[in-house]
Amino acid sequence: MRKFAISDIHGSYYEMMRLLEAVKFNPNIDQLVIVGDMINRGPYSGEVLKEIKRLNEAYEHVHVTIGNHEEMMLWYIEGKNPMWSQFGGQRSSSTIIEAFGKQGIDEAIQWVKDLPLIFEDNEYVYAHAGFQLPYKTAFINRSNLWLPRKEFYQTPINRLLQETNGKPVVHGHTPAPNVAFDGARIGIDLGAQVVSKGRLACVELTTSSVWEYDFTLKTIKEKQVKRRDY
């Protein structure tokens, strides 16, 4: 089984679909994990959310974890915090309502509410921004959705792997120049819709291959995961 991971799509529907086409993703036999932040910033949050929800519900090997932007949306809906509107929430709201319709919006919101903080398979742990130790609390500690990359990377490699039974952690949340592996963490957020010259990455973990969509050139380039010490 090939294993793919994408994070921080941020409303980049057509770019996401081009990447899945480029890697010849087959949901019947391949695994795909979406590591949070599907919405906001980009123009097609509703389309992204609807397609990922469809794949998640139709195929047993498609998994999704929640990100801090989905968390902000839930806060906004529940009247807890208006900060979602500062990140394109109004535009996102319009596209989500349009994508799901009035009859489907409640079900879509419930699906988001039910998304886990962590997904774990036999080789990797997937968490939007990583997590604070101990690992056993990562499944319920929602503040981890906002964990700064610098803080996550302060945990020594051996200590982190000890907590996860030797499984590297695949994460996004903070944009980086390249997809890189330090021995315990694989950061896959390349800043799509967030930073100048940001890209959207689809990582094939089974081969350490990275497909990057360049928003400026509108091209896809295949690379290898960089090995980096932090």
C-alpha positions in Angstrom: 0.0 0.0 0.0 1.3 3.4 -0.9 0.9 6.0 1.8 0.3 9.7 0.9 -0.1 12.7 3.2 -1.2 16.3 2.5 -1.6 19.1 5.0 -2.6 22.8 4.9 -4.5 22.8 1.7 -6.2 26.1 2.6 -8.9 26.0 -0.1 -6.6 25.0 -2.9 -9.1 22.6 -4.5 -7.9 22.4 -8.1 -4.2 22.2 -7.0 -5.1 19.4 -4.6 -6.9 17.5 -7.4 -4.0 18.0 -9.8 -1.6 16.6 -7.2 -3.7 13.5 -6.6 -3.9 13.0 -10.3 -0.1 13.4 -10.7 0.6 10.7 -8.1 -2.0 8.5 -9.6 -3.8 8.2 -6.3 -6.1 5.2 -6.2 -8.4 5.3 -3.1 -9.2 1.7 -3.4 -5.6 0.6 -2.7 -3.7 3.6 -1.5 -3.8 5.4 1.9 -4.3 9.1 2.1 -4.1 11.2 5.3 -5.2 14.8 5.3 -3.4 16.4 8.2 -5.6 19.4 8.9 -6.2 23.0 7.7 -8.3 22.1 4.7 -10.0 25.5 4.7 -9.5 29.3 4.8 -7.2 31.7 2.9 -7.7 30.1 -0.6 -10.8 30.5 -2.7 -12.4 27.0 -2.7 -12.7 25.9 1.0 -16.1 24.4 0.3 -15.0 22.3 -2.6 -11.9 21.0 -0.7 -14.0 20.1 2.4 -16.7 18.3 0.3 -14.2 16.2 -1.7 -12.2 15.2 1.4 -15.4 14.3 3.3 -16.5 12.3 0.3 -13.2 10.4 0.1 -13.1 9.9 3.9 -16.6 8.4 4.0 -16.3 6.3 0.9 -12.8 4.7 1.3 -11.5 3.0 4.4 -7.9 4.1 3.8 -8.6 7.8 3.6 -8.2 9.5 6.9 -8.5 13.1 8.1 -7.3 15.0 11.2 -8.5 18.4 12.3 -6.4 21.5 12.0 -6.5 24.8 13.8 -8.4 26.5 11.0 -11.2 23.9 11.3 -11.1 24.5 15.0 -11.5 28.3 14.5 -14.5 27.6 12.3 -16.2 25.6 15.0 -15.4 28.3 17.5 -17.0 30.9 15.2 -20.1 28.8 14.6 -20.5 28.1 18.4 -20.1 31.8 19.2 -16.9 31.2 21.2 -14.4 33.3 19.2 -14.7 35.5 16.1 -11.1 35.1 15.0 -12.1 32.8 12.1 -13.3 35.9 10.2 -9.7 37.3 10.3 -8.5 34.4 8.1 -11.0 34.6 5.3 -13.8 33.0 7.2 -16.6 34.9 5.6 -15.5 33.8 2.1 -14.9 30.3 3.3 -18.4 30.2 4.9 -20.0 31.2 1.5 -18.1 28.5 -0.4 -18.9 25.8 2.2 -22.6 26.7 2.2 -22.6 26.7 -1.6 -20.8 23.3 -1.7 -23.0 21.5 0.7 -26.3 23.4 0.4 -28.6 24.3 3.3 -29.6 20.7 3.7 -26.1 19.3 3.9 -24.3 21.9 6.0 -25.3 20.6 9.4 -23.9 17.1 8.5 -20.7 18.7 7.2 -20.2 20.7 10.4 -20.8 17.5 12.5 -18.2 15.7 10.4 -15.7 18.4 11.1 -16.5 18.2 14.8 -15.9 14.5 14.9 -12.5 14.7 13.2 -9.7 13.3 15.5 -6.6 15.2 16.7 -4.4 12.3 15.9 -4.3 9.4 13.4 -1.9 6.6 13.8 -1.1 3.7 11.4 1.5 0.9 11.7 4.4 3.2 10.7 3.5 6.9 11.4 1.7 9.3 13.6 -0.2 12.1 12.0 -0.9 15.3 13.9 -1.6 18.8 12.4 1.0 20.7 14.4 2.7 17.9 16.3 2.0 17.6 20.0 3.4 18.2 23.5 4.4 15.2 25.5 3.2 12.9 26.9 1.9 11.4 23.7 -1.1 9.7 25.5 -2.6 13.2 26.1 -2.2 14.2 22.4 -5.5 12.6 21.6 -7.4 15.0 23.8 -5.2 18.1 24.1 -6.7 20.5 21.6 -4.2 23.2 22.3 -1.7 21.1 20.3 -3.5 22.3 17.2 -1.7 25.6 17.7 1.7 24.2 18.8 4.6 26.3 17.4 7.0 24.3 15.2 10.0 25.5 17.3 8.4 24.2 20.5 7.6 20.8 18.9 11.1 20.5 17.6 12.6 21.1 21.0 11.6 17.5 22.0 14.7 15.3 21.5 14.4 12.8 18.6 15.0 9.8 20.8 12.4 11.0 23.4 9.8 11.6 20.8 10.3 8.2 19.2 10.2 6.6 22.6 6.7 8.1 23.1 5.4 7.0 19.7 7.0 3.5 19.7 9.4 4.4 17.0 6.9 6.1 14.7 7.9 9.4 13.0 5.3 12.2 13.3 3.9 13.7 10.1 2.7 17.2 10.6 2.0 20.6 9.0 0.8 23.9 10.5 4.0 26.0 10.1 5.3 26.6 6.5 8.8 25.5 5.7 11.0 25.8 2.6 11.0 22.0 1.9 9.5 18.8 3.2 12.1 17.6 5.6 12.7 14.6 8.0 14.9 15.0 11.1 14.6 11.4 12.2 11.4 11.8 14.2 9.4 14.5 12.4 8.3 15.1 8.8 7.1 18.6 8.2 4.9 18.8 5.0 3.5 22.3 5.0 5.0 24.4 2.2 2.9 27.5 2.7 0.1 27.1 0.2 -2.0 30.3 0.1 0.0 31.6 3.1 3.4 32.8 2.1 4.9 34.3 -1.1 6.0 31.5 -3.4 4.2 28.9 -1.2 3.6 25.5 -2.6 1.2 22.6 -1.9 2.9 19.3 -1.2 1.7 15.7 -1.6 4.2 13.3 0.1 4.5 9.6 -0.7 5.8 8.3 2.6 6.5 4.9 1.2 9.2 6.2 -1.2 10.1 9.6 0.5 8.9 11.3 -2.6 7.4 14.8 -2.7 5.2 16.3 -5.4 5.0 20.1 -5.1 2.5 22.3 -6.8 4.0 25.7 -7.7 1.2 28.4 -7.6 3.3 30.8 -9.6 4.4 28.5 -12.4 1.3 26.3 -12.1 3.5 23.2 -12.4 4.2 20.1 -10.4 7.7 19.0 -9.6 8.8 15.7 -8.0 11.5 15.8 -5.3 12.8 13.7 -2.4 12.2 14.4 1.3 15.2 16.2 2.6 17.0 14.8 5.6 17.8 17.5 8.1 19.0 17.8 11.6 17.4 20.4 13.9 
